[in-house]
Amino acid sequence: MSGNVYALLVGIDAYRADSVGDLGGCRNDIAAAAAFLRSRTGHTDLRLRELLDGDATRAAIVDGLHKHLGQAGPGDTALFWFSGHGAEAPVPAVFKHLESGDMLQTLVCADSRTEDVPDLLDKELSLLLDEIAERGAHVAVVLDSCHSAGATRDPSWVRAAPPGDAPPVLLPELGGRPAALVGRSEARHVLLAAARRFEAAAERRLDDERRGLFSWALLRALNRLGGGATYRQLHTAARAEVELRSPAQVPQIYPDIAGPIDLPFLGGAVVPPGAGMVARHTRRGWELDAGRCHGLPDPAGGELRVAEAGSRPAREARVTEVLTERSVIRPVDGWPADENRQYPVVISRVPAPTTTVAIDGDPRVAPVLAGSPYVRVTDPSRPADLRVVAAAGTLRITGDDGEPIGEPVRDLDVLVQRLEHVARWRQIHTLDNPQSRLGGKVTVEIVAAPPGQDADEADPALPITGGQILLRYGRTGREWTPPRIRIRLRNHHDRRLFCVLLDLTGAYRVHARLFPGDFVDPGATAWAREARPMQVSLPGGAAPAPGRQGRDWLKLLVAEEQFGSAPFDLPPLDDARRSTRAPMALRGLLARLGREIVDRDVEDADCDGGYDWTTLTLPIVTEVPPR
């Protein structure tokens, strides 16, 4: 860390309102967090402020965010840690498009619900924190309260206050600026939350005192993994600790996409996420954080193994059961062994892959592909998914239609890497579960977003014609203007469903930045990128010209239980070509998971994780109208 660390730590055990029960471990959480910070940052770099019990009023918390954390500038870190009650409130109309249900989340301050003092809205908190980040500081947030992912202990020992009425919109301190939040860019802070927005956060007696289970687990992970641990690693480790003791509580991280969560805790240079999968020990035994919905094949079709990324010789574990959002693994030759560690892993053995490659004209290629877990060489006289054509000392990849894929290459390692990259992209594109009962329960709608027009649930969706959405450039004078859209998800089911929206581009990139993952309530609507308009242009910065087209595919994944979107992430093919190949990734560093799914009836799955899931693929064609 360079610069100062400004920390605002809030712990509330004693509440003024009769309707809000007192708590028992929040002050202990803050004492432990403060002790950790003092030992880790050093007194000279740490600017620490604590608000405990009656001092943690709504006005004091807002003032602390403004005046204390607001001092953080470029090179500094701002940390907000809250341990106390969380609650829910009805969503004000101005925020409807920012929520995937009818309730938003709040923090209950010491004086909330007394003398007309409202709770602190999660949206208000987010705006206050992002204003700090806009000044160049790195901002981290830890919320150990119920419903904390969207933002009475005795006798139940959970940090949940009764639902409250929606507070005024917005903070009077912010000048009542709903537009500032409605039209803002993506959140600029990293959030570690104790529970999902519909879950309670537990307290337990730990280390001979009352503690918030999540705060205890997070600090335990920080002390065990060290200062270089990333938010992603800390979340994984803390989640494992929490699930061992409170299976109904699932800690969350936001935004759950590569980049921000791969920073070390309290800032620093981005650490590459490495392998896209993690093996960890839970109350159920050893597990992998990927399953059928990520494209992992059924091990009944052949041996399926994972190996610790970078290990030489390979330290492997056998995948014994593939569930919807996770998989069960069994150690091989004593690995993995340390139940307190999380292991980045890559696929090392899979059943016969489904992407076939034919080689034309270069006998060197087939032998180097022989060990690939993602592509299989086939007779060049037969149809193949991909072909490698040798000419003039170069090797070119083409599709089954003969169209070239990327630029020709000379290096065999680069060729293998690109073939496996394309194979993974194809497998994600074709990922499907035809046995699902969830088909059609969630729909994707594309809505036009003219300049100056706010999002509205009543806005009509663009028609699907010929199995695709056609977006056309407009003309303003002599200039072509790209189309502007919003993307809307609708849950038509009578139960809450978890959704991730992937963008598969023509450059063989896959990312989940449109909608990284959230539960959508029954009958509710959720907007990609919080309803911000998206400008859709021709790929690669191509200049608009009559008749030019570009194509993307939106891939919606829907499941009854939460799953991670990180294993799907693939960079553009040209970026993959420039990266190096790790020895034990088995030429699959960028190919995060195994081959296309082998369909399985979810009814036959184990009841502890036999969740149903489905996918929907929507082609998007962007076109400059012909003359």
Rosetta blueprint (number, residue, H / E / L):
1 M L
2 S L
3 G L
4 N L
5 V E
6 Y E
7 A E
8 L E
9 L E
10 V E
11 G E
12 I L
13 D L
14 A L
15 Y L
16 R L
17 A L
18 D L
19 S L
20 V L
21 G L
22 D L
23 L L
24 G L
25 G L
26 C H
27 R H
28 N H
29 D H
30 I H
31 A H
32 A H
33 A H
34 A H
35 A H
36 F H
37 L H
38 R H
39 S H
40 R H
41 T H
42 G L
43 H L
44 T L
45 D L
46 L E
47 R E
48 L E
49 R E
50 E E
51 L E
52 L E
53 D H
54 G H
55 D H
56 A L
57 T L
58 R H
59 A H
60 A H
61 I H
62 V H
63 D H
64 G H
65 L H
66 H H
67 K H
68 H H
69 L H
70 G H
71 Q H
72 A L
73 G L
74 P L
75 G L
76 D L
77 T E
78 A E
79 L E
80 F E
81 W E
82 F E
83 S E
84 G L
85 H L
86 G E
87 A E
88 E E
89 A E
90 P E
91 V L
92 P L
93 A H
94 V H
95 F H
96 K H
97 H H
98 L H
99 E L
100 S L
101 G L
102 D L
103 M E
104 L E
105 Q E
106 T E
107 L E
108 V L
109 C L
110 A L
111 D L
112 S L
113 R L
114 T L
115 E L
116 D L
117 V L
118 P L
119 D L
120 L E
121 L E
122 D H
123 K H
124 E H
125 L H
126 S H
127 L H
128 L H
129 L H
130 D H
131 E H
132 I H
133 A H
134 E L
135 R L
136 G L
137 A L
138 H E
139 V E
140 A E
141 V E
142 V E
143 L E
144 D E
145 S L
146 C L
147 H L
148 S L
149 A L
150 G L
151 A L
152 T L
153 R L
154 D L
155 P L
156 S L
157 W L
158 V E
159 R L
160 A E
161 A L
162 P L
163 P L
164 G L
165 D L
166 A L
167 P L
168 P L
169 V L
170 L L
171 L L
172 P H
173 E H
174 L H
175 G L
176 G L
177 R L
178 P H
179 A H
180 A H
181 L H
182 V H
183 G L
184 R L
185 S L
186 E L
187 A L
188 R L
189 H E
190 V E
191 L E
192 L E
193 A E
194 A L
195 A L
196 R L
197 R L
198 F L
199 E L
200 A L
201 A L
202 A E
203 E E
204 R E
205 R E
206 L E
207 D L
208 D L
209 E E
210 R E
211 R E
212 G E
213 L H
214 F H
215 S H
216 W H
217 A H
218 L H
219 L H
220 R H
221 A H
222 L H
223 N H
224 R H
225 L H
226 G L
227 G L
228 G L
229 A L
230 T E
231 Y H
232 R H
233 Q H
234 L H
235 H H
236 T H
237 A H
238 A H
239 R H
240 A H
241 E H
242 V H
243 E H
244 L H
245 R H
246 S L
247 P L
248 A L
249 Q L
250 V L
251 P L
252 Q E
253 I E
254 Y E
255 P L
256 D L
257 I L
258 A L
259 G L
260 P H
261 I H
262 D H
263 L L
264 P E
265 F L
266 L L
267 G L
268 G L
269 A L
270 V L
271 V L
272 P L
273 P L
274 G L
275 A L
276 G L
277 M E
278 V E
279 A E
280 R E
281 H E
282 T E
283 R L
284 R L
285 G E
286 W E
287 E E
288 L E
289 D L
290 A L
291 G L
292 R H
293 C H
294 H H
295 G L
296 L L
297 P L
298 D L
299 P H
300 A H
301 G H
302 G L
303 E L
304 L L
305 R E
306 V E
307 A E
308 E E
309 A L
310 G L
311 S L
312 R L
313 P L
314 A L
315 R L
316 E E
317 A E
318 R E
319 V E
320 T E
321 E E
322 V E
323 L L
324 T L
325 E L
326 R L
327 S E
328 V E
329 I E
330 R E
331 P E
332 V E
333 D L
334 G L
335 W E
336 P L
337 A L
338 D L
339 E L
340 N L
341 R L
342 Q L
343 Y E
344 P E
345 V E
346 V E
347 I E
348 S E
349 R E
350 V L
351 P L
352 A L
353 P L
354 T L
355 T E
356 T E
357 V E
358 A E
359 I E
360 D E
361 G L
362 D L
363 P L
364 R L
365 V H
366 A H
367 P H
368 V H
369 L H
370 A L
371 G L
372 S L
373 P L
374 Y L
375 V E
376 R E
377 V E
378 T E
379 D L
380 P L
381 S L
382 R L
383 P L
384 A L
385 D L
386 L E
387 R E
388 V E
389 V E
390 A E
391 A E
392 A L
393 G L
394 T E
395 L E
396 R E
397 I E
398 T E
399 G E
400 D L
401 D L
402 G L
403 E L
404 P E
405 I E
406 G E
407 E E
408 P E
409 V E
410 R L
411 D L
412 L H
413 D H
414 V H
415 L H
416 V H
417 Q H
418 R H
419 L H
420 E H
421 H H
422 V H
423 A H
424 R H
425 W H
426 R H
427 Q H
428 I H
429 H H
430 T H
431 L L
432 D L
433 N L
434 P L
435 Q L
436 S L
437 R L
438 L L
439 G L
440 G L
441 K L
442 V E
443 T E
444 V E
445 E E
446 I E
447 V E
448 A E
449 A L
450 P L
451 P L
452 G L
453 Q L
454 D L
455 A L
456 D L
457 E L
458 A L
459 D L
460 P L
461 A L
462 L L
463 P L
464 I L
465 T E
466 G L
467 G L
468 Q E
469 I E
470 L E
471 L E
472 R E
473 Y L
474 G E
475 R E
476 T E
477 G L
478 R L
479 E E
480 W E
481 T E
482 P L
483 P L
484 R E
485 I E
486 R E
487 I E
488 R E
489 L E
490 R E
491 N E
492 H L
493 H L
494 D L
495 R L
496 R L
497 L E
498 F E
499 C E
500 V E
501 L E
502 L E
503 D E
504 L E
505 T E
506 G L
507 A L
508 Y L
509 R L
510 V E
511 H E
512 A E
513 R E
514 L E
515 F E
516 P E
517 G E
518 D E
519 F E
520 V E
521 D L
522 P L
523 G L
524 A L
525 T E
526 A E
527 W E
528 A H
529 R H
530 E H
531 A H
532 R L
533 P L
534 M E
535 Q E
536 V L
537 S L
538 L L
539 P H
540 G H
541 G H
542 A L
543 A L
544 P L
545 A L
546 P L
547 G L
548 R L
549 Q E
550 G E
551 R E
552 D E
553 W E
554 L E
555 K E
556 L E
557 L E
558 V E
559 A E
560 E L
561 E L
562 Q L
563 F L
564 G L
565 S L
566 A H
567 P H
568 F H
569 D L
570 L E
571 P L
572 P L
573 L H
574 D H
575 D H
576 A H
577 R H
578 R H
579 S L
580 T L
581 R L
582 A L
583 P H
584 M H
585 A H
586 L L
587 R L
588 G L
589 L L
590 L L
591 A L
592 R L
593 L L
594 G L
595 R L
596 E L
597 I L
598 V L
599 D L
600 R L
601 D L
602 V H
603 E H
604 D H
605 A L
606 D L
607 C L
608 D L
609 G L
610 G L
611 Y L
612 D L
613 W E
614 T E
615 T E
616 L E
617 T E
618 L E
619 P E
620 I E
621 V E
622 T E
623 E E
624 V L
625 P L
626 P L
627 R L
